Amino acid sequence: MEMALLAIDHLSFRYPKQAGRALDDISLEIEEGAFLLLCGASGSGKSTLVRHLKRELTPFGRVRGEVRYDGRALRELDARVAAAEIGFVLQKPQNQTVTDKVWHELAFGLESLGLSTPVIRRRVAEMASFFGIQEWFDRDVSTLSGGQLQMLNLASVMVMQPRVLILDEPTAQLDPIAAADFLETVRRINRTLAVTVVLTEHRLEEVFPMADRVAVMDGGRLLCCDTPRRVAEAFASGGAEHALFAGFPAAARIYAGAGGTGECPLTVREGSRWLQRHCPVPAVQGTEAGVPSKTQADGKAIPAVRMWDVWFRYDKKGRDVLRGASMKVYGGQIACLLGGNGVGKSTVLETIAGLHRPHRGTLELLGEKSTAYGGAEQYRGVVAMLPQDPQLLFVKDTVREDLAEADDGERLADVVREMELEALLERHPYDLSGGEQQKAAFAKLLLRGPRVILLDEPTKGLDAPFKQAFAAVLRRLAGQGTAILMATHDVEFAASFADRCLLFFNGTVVSEDAPVPFFAGNNFYTSAANRIARRVFPDAVTCEEVVQRCRSSETPCG
């Protein structure tokens, strides 16, 4: 029998001062050239497991069991072999770059291995051509967009010619188009170079069908590991009510929800074909089909946030990032700001939060000009912002201490329970997974009791079950009159839970509407459910809406 390239043998792991195991008796073999997708809820152990596959990133704690690479114990592997043959791409692209220029970033690892200059030049040129980055080869790393930066990180790993490529939620900070491009590049690396890929991800729509095998984790244990279709069919037939199934591809969820039979579809193309065969009914438009219409607030209401013709640039001689940006967000409303990486969404939030002063235009908060509040510190109790990097909010050694620092002494227990943080209170915030850090940071923000909440990519790293709980928290806050503005790449979340959606492009808002008219008919900035159903139910933008239409049609979907 052929030996697995990576073998995990009864691996258990416990973080310091933690009673429960982060990994509980994991055994898994990964063949050379395989593409393994590792999925599961936030805190299920995915990131902890993949970090045990890269010796230099193994977390500190109590370990039992063993990881073997090519038949050898990973801990005994030669340092040069470990560095060159096992590549790792982190979730945050900015945490992996070490030089100032793109070309130097590509060459850095090879220089560290002591390779000759001709070999370095040849490898760098080859990899730049493979990734199509010649046009920004001489640029400063600091000028790259999030998608370009993550692609550079991938290229910098691949120039080392690894046998194994490990990626820990690599698309978490990318917009839908950049994420699709990145994942397609990973697929091409696996198919054309026979590089073994191990990837953790919450956004399963694109990557699920790419994998050879899907491993599902829950509570530090391995629930199952099989082909993508078999895993989807197992959840669809016997476990569709399992919370994890909410994160599966839209085609599989629509199939399960509509009581489908036959082979479970995984892709948009398969889902569209299945739906057209089983629900060939005329399209029904508008709210008559049961799609709720979420409208703008009463014109007489005072906006909680009002931007009018706002211009801003970071450098006096630089280009304007905000170019006449105008928008209104009302109390009791969840507004989602969408757009590509680097278009200025974060700058909008930071400007509203008082971190930047526009050089032109008007900004009002709760009916008052922002200057009336005297600066960012005076916004306390009015505006609170969750930044894209939640670690910026952590100042203490444990989650409990961090929350207590923001608590008024009365609401801590309620917020901890609502954000599902009970098991994390004694952990250091930096030891948490990306999704757990998002939860803890948002809890700290809630304790401030703001009337305007600004969220920068708040759902990145969150599993599908907690997204539902997170949405319920946002809806409760909106019901109490809080205004919520979130910049997001999570189209599915915006389609399901937003009241208003705004598309930001070229420094300003170019389109604004309720979710159904906003997303219906778009090619890229729309949900997978809408792509699947557009030939049958063109104005359905969520899986739930498609299933509802299919079940209510005269033709059964089974």
C-alpha positions in Angstrom: 0.0 0.0 0.0 1.3 3.5 -1.0 2.4 5.5 2.0 0.6 8.8 2.7 2.6 12.0 2.3 1.0 13.3 5.5 -0.2 11.1 8.3 -1.9 12.2 11.5 -1.9 9.5 14.0 -4.2 9.8 17.1 -3.3 13.5 17.6 -4.6 15.2 20.6 -3.8 18.7 21.8 -4.7 21.0 24.8 -3.9 24.7 25.1 -2.4 25.8 28.4 -4.8 26.3 31.2 -7.7 24.8 29.2 -9.6 21.8 30.5 -10.9 20.6 27.1 -9.0 19.4 24.2 -8.7 21.6 21.1 -7.9 18.3 19.2 -9.3 15.0 20.3 -7.7 11.8 18.9 -7.5 12.9 15.2 -6.3 10.3 12.7 -6.1 11.2 9.0 -4.0 10.3 6.0 -3.4 12.6 3.1 -2.1 11.1 -0.1 0.4 12.9 -2.3 -1.3 15.2 -4.9 -4.6 15.2 -3.0 -6.8 18.2 -2.3 -8.3 18.1 1.2 -10.8 20.6 2.4 -11.1 20.9 6.1 -14.3 22.6 7.3 -16.2 23.0 10.5 -17.5 25.5 13.0 -15.3 28.3 14.5 -13.3 26.8 17.2 -13.7 23.3 16.0 -10.0 22.8 15.7 -9.3 23.4 12.0 -6.6 26.0 12.4 -5.1 24.2 15.4 -4.8 21.0 13.3 -3.2 22.6 10.2 -0.7 24.4 12.3 0.4 21.0 13.6 1.3 20.2 10.0 3.8 23.1 9.8 6.4 22.6 12.6 7.4 26.2 12.9 3.7 27.2 13.5 2.8 24.5 16.0 1.0 26.1 19.0 2.3 25.7 22.5 0.5 23.2 24.7 0.2 19.5 25.6 0.4 17.1 22.6 -0.2 13.4 22.3 0.1 11.5 19.1 2.2 12.2 16.0 2.3 13.8 12.6 4.5 12.2 9.9 5.7 13.7 6.7 6.8 11.3 4.0 7.2 8.6 6.6 9.3 10.7 9.0 8.1 12.3 12.3 7.5 16.0 11.5 9.4 17.0 14.7 12.6 15.2 13.3 12.4 16.7 9.8 15.5 18.6 8.6 14.9 22.3 8.9 15.7 23.0 5.2 13.3 20.3 4.1 10.5 21.5 6.4 10.9 25.1 5.2 11.0 24.3 1.5 8.6 21.3 1.1 5.8 22.4 3.4 4.3 25.7 2.5 1.8 27.6 4.6 -0.4 30.6 3.6 -2.0 32.5 6.5 -5.4 34.0 6.8 -4.2 37.6 7.1 -2.0 38.4 4.0 -0.3 41.4 5.7 1.1 39.1 8.4 3.1 37.0 5.9 5.0 39.7 3.9 8.5 40.5 5.1 10.0 42.8 2.5 9.1 46.1 0.8 9.1 45.1 -2.9 7.1 42.4 -4.8 10.2 41.0 -6.5 12.1 40.8 -3.2 9.2 39.1 -1.5 9.4 36.4 -4.2 13.1 36.0 -3.8 13.3 36.2 0.0 12.7 32.5 0.8 15.1 31.4 -1.9 17.8 33.7 -0.6 17.2 32.3 2.9 17.9 28.8 1.5 21.2 30.1 0.0 20.4 29.3 -3.6 22.5 30.9 -6.3 21.5 34.1 -8.0 20.9 32.5 -11.4 18.6 29.9 -9.8 16.7 32.6 -7.8 16.2 34.7 -10.9 14.9 31.8 -13.0 12.5 30.6 -10.3 11.2 34.1 -9.6 10.6 34.8 -13.3 8.9 31.5 -13.7 6.6 32.0 -10.8 5.8 35.6 -11.7 4.7 34.4 -15.1 2.7 31.5 -13.7 0.8 33.9 -11.4 0.5 36.7 -13.9 2.0 39.3 -11.6 4.5 40.8 -14.1 2.7 44.2 -14.2 3.2 44.8 -10.5 6.6 43.0 -10.2 8.4 46.2 -9.2 5.7 47.8 -7.0 5.9 48.4 -3.3 4.1 45.7 -1.3 2.2 48.4 0.6 0.4 49.5 -2.6 -1.2 46.1 -3.3 -4.8 45.3 -2.8 -5.9 42.5 -0.5 -6.3 40.1 -3.4 -3.0 41.0 -4.9 -1.2 40.7 -1.5 -2.7 37.2 -0.9 -1.7 36.1 -4.4 1.8 37.4 -3.7 1.9 35.3 -0.5 0.9 32.2 -2.4 3.5 32.9 -5.1 6.2 33.4 -2.5 5.4 30.0 -1.0 5.2 28.3 -4.4 8.5 29.7 -5.6 10.0 27.4 -2.9 8.6 24.4 -4.9 6.8 22.8 -2.0 5.3 19.3 -2.1 2.5 20.4 0.4 0.6 23.6 0.3 -1.4 24.4 3.5 -3.8 27.3 3.5 -5.7 28.5 6.6 -8.8 30.4 5.5 -6.9 32.3 2.8 -9.9 34.1 1.3 -11.3 35.5 4.5 -10.4 39.1 3.6 -11.0 38.9 -0.1 -14.0 40.1 -2.1 -16.0 37.5 -4.0 -14.2 38.0 -7.4 -10.7 38.0 -5.8 -11.6 35.0 -3.7 -12.8 33.0 -6.8 -9.6 33.9 -8.6 -7.4 32.9 -5.7 -9.1 29.5 -5.2 -9.0 28.8 -9.0 -5.2 29.4 -8.8 -5.0 26.9 -5.9 -6.9 24.4 -7.9 -4.6 24.9 -10.9 -1.6 24.4 -8.7 -3.0 21.1 -7.4 -4.1 19.9 -10.8 -1.1 20.9 -12.9 1.8 20.7 -10.5 0.5 17.8 -8.4 1.1 19.8 -5.2 -0.8 18.4 -2.2 -3.3 20.9 -0.9 -4.8 21.1 2.6 -7.1 24.0 3.0 -9.4 25.3 5.8 -12.3 27.5 4.8 -15.7 28.8 5.9 -16.7 30.0 2.4 -17.4 26.6 0.8 -19.3 27.6 -2.3 -16.3 27.7 -4.6 -13.9 25.3 -2.9 -16.2 22.5 -1.9 -16.5 21.0 -5.4 -12.7 21.5 -6.1 -11.6 19.1 -3.3 -10.9 15.4 -3.7 -12.0 14.9 -0.1 -13.8 16.9 2.5 -13.1 16.5 6.3 -15.6 17.9 8.7 -14.6 18.8 12.2 -16.7 19.5 15.3 -15.5 20.1 18.9 -12.0 19.0 18.1 -13.0 15.7 16.6 -13.2 14.5 13.0 -16.8 13.8 12.1 -16.3 12.4 8.6 -13.9 12.4 5.7 -15.1 11.5 2.2 -15.6 12.8 -1.3 -17.4 16.1 -1.5 -20.6 14.6 -3.0 -20.8 11.8 -0.4 -20.3 14.3 2.4 -23.0 16.6 1.0 -25.4 13.7 0.4 -24.9 12.4 3.9 -25.7 15.8 5.4 -28.6 16.4 3.0 -30.3 13.0 3.6 -29.6 12.4 7.3 -28.2 15.6 8.7 -29.6 18.5 6.8 -30.8 19.9 10.2 -27.2 19.8 11.4 -26.0 23.4 12.0 -22.9 22.9 9.9 -25.0 22.2 6.8 -25.9 25.8 6.7 -22.4 26.5 5.4 -22.5 24.0 2.5 -22.9 25.0 -1.1 -26.2 26.6 -2.0 -27.0 23.9 -4.6 -26.8 21.2 -1.9 -28.9 23.2 0.5 -31.6 23.9 -2.1 -31.6 20.3 -3.1 -32.0 19.2 0.6 -34.6 21.8 1.5 -36.7 21.0 -1.6 -36.7 17.3 -0.8 -34.6 16.5 -3.8 -33.8 13.0 -5.1 -31.1 11.7 -7.3 -27.5 12.9 -7.2 -26.9 15.9 -5.0 -25.7 18.9 -7.0 -22.7 20.8 -5.7 -22.0 23.6 -8.2 -24.1 26.5 -9.5 -24.2 24.8 -12.9 -25.4 21.5 -11.4 -27.9 23.3 -9.1 -29.3 25.3 -12.0 -29.8 22.2 -14.1 -31.4 20.3 -11.3 -33.8 23.1 -10.4 -34.8 23.7 -14.1 -35.6 19.9 -14.4 -37.6 19.7 -11.2 -39.2 23.1 -10.8 -40.0 24.2 -14.4 -42.6 26.9 -13.4 -43.0 30.4 -14.7 -41.1 33.0 -12.8 -43.1 35.0 -10.2 -41.9 38.5 -9.5 -41.8 40.7 -6.5 -43.3 40.2 -3.1 -46.3 38.2 -4.4 -43.9 35.2 -4.4 -43.2 35.7 -0.7 -40.0 37.7 -0.9 -40.1 40.4 1.8 -39.7 43.9 0.5 -37.3 45.9 2.8 -37.7 49.5 2.1 -36.0 52.7 3.0 -36.8 54.5 6.2 -39.6 57.2 6.4 -38.4 60.3 4.6 -39.2 62.4 7.7 -36.8 60.4 9.9 -33.4 61.9 10.8 -30.6 59.7 9.5 -28.3 58.3 12.2 -25.4 58.7 9.7 -25.5 61.1 6.8 -22.6 61.6 4.5 -22.9 64.2 1.7 -20.3 64.8 -1.0 -17.4 63.7 1.2 -13.9 63.7 -0.2 -10.8 62.3 1.5 -7.2 61.4 0.7 -4.5 60.0 2.9 -1.8 62.1 1.4 -2.1 65.7 0.3 -0.4 64.8 -3.0 -2.1 61.4 -3.3 -5.3 60.4 -5.1 -8.7 60.8 -3.4 -10.0 57.6 -1.8 -13.4 59.0 -1.2 -14.8 61.0 -4.2 -18.1 62.6 -3.4 -19.3 59.8 -1.2 -22.9 60.2 -0.1 -25.1 57.9 1.9 -27.8 57.7 4.7 -28.1 55.1 7.4 -31.1 55.2 9.7 -31.7 54.0 13.2 -33.2 50.5 13.2 -31.5 49.7 9.9 -28.9 47.1 8.9 -27.0 48.5 5.8 -24.3 46.5 4.0 -21.6 48.3 2.0 -20.2 46.0 -0.7 -17.5 46.4 -3.3 -14.0 45.1 -4.3 -10.8 45.1 -2.2 -9.2 48.6 -2.0 -12.2 50.6 -3.2 -12.5 52.6 0.1 -15.1 50.8 2.2 -12.9 50.7 5.3 -12.1 54.4 4.7 -15.8 55.2 4.8 -16.2 53.5 8.2 -13.1 55.0 9.6 -14.2 58.5 8.5 -17.6 58.0 10.2 -15.8 56.8 13.3 -13.8 60.0 13.5 -10.4 58.5 12.5 -10.2 60.7 9.4 -11.2 64.2 8.7 -12.7 64.8 5.2 -11.2 67.8 3.3 -14.6 68.4 1.7 -18.2 67.5 2.3 -20.6 67.0 5.3 -20.8 64.2 7.8 -23.6 64.2 10.4 -24.2 61.8 13.3 -27.6 61.6 14.9 -28.6 64.9 13.3 -25.5 66.8 14.4 -22.4 67.6 12.4 -19.5 65.3 13.4 -17.4 68.2 14.5 -19.9 68.8 17.3 -18.6 65.7 19.0 -15.1 67.0 19.3 -13.2 64.0 17.9 -13.1 60.2 18.1 -12.8 60.0 21.9 -16.1 62.0 22.3 -17.9 59.5 20.1 -18.0 57.0 23.0 -21.6 55.9 23.5 -22.5 57.3 20.0 -20.3 55.4 17.6 -18.3 52.2 18.0 -16.3 50.4 15.2 -15.2 46.8 14.9 -12.0 47.1 12.7 -11.0 44.5 10.1 -8.3 43.2 12.4 -10.1 42.5 15.7 -6.8 42.1 17.6 -6.6 45.9 17.6 -9.3 45.9 20.3 -7.5 43.5 22.7 -5.4 45.0 25.5 -5.5 42.3 28.2 -4.2 38.8 28.8 -7.6 37.0 28.9 -10.9 37.5 27.1 -12.6 37.9 30.5 -10.2 40.8 31.4 -10.7 42.4 28.0 -14.5 42.4 28.3 -14.4 43.6 31.9 -12.3 46.6 30.7 -15.3 47.6 28.6 -18.1 46.5 30.9 -20.2 48.7 33.1 -20.6 45.9 35.6 -24.1 44.9 34.6 -24.2 43.5 31.0 -21.1 41.2 30.9 -22.9 37.9 31.6 -25.6 38.6 29.1 -23.2 39.5 26.3 -20.9 36.6 27.0 -23.9 34.2 26.7 -25.2 35.9 23.6 -21.9 35.8 21.8 -21.2 32.2 23.0 -17.9 33.1 24.8 -18.3 31.0 28.0 -15.6 28.5 27.1 -13.2 31.2 25.9 -13.1 33.6 28.9 -9.8 32.4 30.3 -8.0 32.2 26.9 -5.6 34.8 25.7 -7.3 36.7 22.8 -4.4 36.1 20.5 -4.8 32.3 21.0 -8.3 32.3 19.6 -9.2 31.3 16.1 -10.1 34.1 13.7 -13.8 33.6 14.2 -13.5 33.4 17.9 -11.6 36.7 17.9 -14.4 38.3 15.9 -16.9 37.2 18.5 -14.8 38.5 21.4 -14.1 41.8 19.7 -17.8 42.3 18.9 -18.8 41.5 22.4 -16.4 44.2 23.7 -18.0 46.6 21.2 -21.5 45.8 22.4 -20.6 46.6 26.0 -20.0 50.2 25.0 -23.7 50.6 24.2 -23.3 52.6 20.9 -26.2 54.0 18.9 -24.3 53.7 15.7 -22.3 50.5 15.0 -19.7 50.2 12.2 -18.5 46.8 11.3 -15.6 46.1 8.9 -15.8 42.5 7.6 -17.5 41.2 10.8 -18.4 37.7 9.4 -15.0 36.7 8.2 -13.9 33.6 10.0 -17.4 32.9 11.4 -19.1 29.6 10.7 -22.6 29.4 9.2 -24.3 28.5 12.5 -22.9 31.5 14.4 -23.6 33.8 11.4 -27.3 33.0 12.1 -26.8 33.9 15.8 -24.8 37.0 14.9 -27.6 38.2 12.6 -30.1 37.7 15.4 -28.0 40.0 17.6 -27.8 42.6 14.8 -31.6 42.4 14.3 -32.2 42.8 18.1 -30.0 45.9 18.1 -31.7 47.3 15.1 -35.0 46.7 16.8 -33.8 48.9 19.6 -33.1 51.7 17.2 -29.4 51.1 16.6 -28.0 52.0 13.2 -25.7 49.4 11.8 -23.4 49.9 8.8 -21.2 47.0 7.8 -18.6 46.7 5.0 -18.6 43.2 3.8 -17.6 40.7 1.1 -20.2 38.2 2.4 -22.8 38.5 -0.3 -24.9 35.6 1.2 -25.1 37.3 4.6 -26.1 40.6 3.0 -28.7 39.0 0.9 -30.3 37.3 3.9 -30.1 39.9 6.6 -29.6 43.4 5.3 -32.3 46.1 5.0 -30.3 48.1 2.5 -27.3 47.2 0.2 -24.9 49.8 -1.2 -22.3 49.2 -3.9 -19.1 51.2 -3.4 -17.0 51.9 -6.5 -14.4 54.5 -7.5 -14.7 56.4 -4.2 -18.5 56.7 -4.0 -21.8 54.8 -3.7 -22.9 53.9 -7.2 -26.0 51.8 -6.4 -28.3 51.4 -3.4 -31.4 49.3 -2.9 -33.2 46.6 -0.9 -31.5 43.2 -1.2 -33.8 41.6 -3.8 -33.6 44.4 -6.4 -30.0 45.0 -5.5 -28.8 41.4 -6.1 -31.2 40.0 -8.6 -29.7 39.7 -12.0 -26.1 40.6 -11.1 -23.4 38.2 -12.3 -20.8 38.6 -9.6 -22.3 40.7 -6.7 -25.1 38.3 -6.1 -25.7 35.1 -4.2 -25.1 31.6 -5.4 -28.8 30.9 -4.8 -29.7 33.7 -7.3 -27.3 32.3 -9.9 -28.9 28.9 -9.5 -32.5 30.1 -9.6 -32.4 33.0 -12.1 -33.9 30.9 -15.0 -36.8 29.9 -12.8 -37.1 32.4 -9.9 -35.1 35.4 -11.0 -35.9 37.5 -7.9 -35.0 34.9 -5.3 -31.7 35.7 -3.7 -31.4 33.3 -0.8 -31.6 29.5 -0.5 -34.6 29.8 1.8 -36.5 31.9 -0.9 -35.7 29.3 -3.6 -36.8 26.4 -1.5 -40.0 28.2 -0.5 -40.8 28.9 -4.2 -40.0 25.4 -5.2 -42.1 23.8 -2.5 -45.1 26.1 -3.3 -44.9 25.4 -7.0 -47.3 23.0 -8.6 -44.5 20.8 -9.8 -42.9 18.8 -7.0 -39.1 19.2 -6.8 -38.4 15.6 -5.9 
